[in-house]
Amino acid sequence: MRLKVKDISIKCRNLPVTSGWELHPKITAALKDAVIIDKPTFGSKELAEKLTLLAELDELEITLVGLCTDICVVSNALLVKAFLPEATVRVIADCCAGVTPESHKAALDTMRMCQIQIQ
């Protein structure tokens, strides 16, 4: 079974949640049934652990998007890949942004070298 965002969505957010850090209301509405993981730092071990539990039920294909490519996205992608080395992990590059265009590209290159698919 291939899980899609409509089936399972996990929204990570940095703590503390303050004005200016919230998701756009349209995204929040689209992810109304999402599991929320509040992460105190840029990488979430809890995310990787939850995905590991889901992987015990069925084969997963994991797609990551977000800000910043060169901080949170790369950290979470590498954690997920470390916990689930055989899972398909992909990052949609056009749905991410880095601190600079150069650091965005460097993060994508790093993930690609670690067998994370970049689309």
Secondary structure, 3 states (H helix, E strand, C coil): CCCCCCCCCEEEEECCCCCCCCCCHHHHHHCCCCEEEEECCCCCHHHHHHHHHHHHHCCCEEEEEEECHHHHHHHHHHHHHHHCCCCEEEEEEEEEECCCHHHHHHHHHHHHHCCCEEC
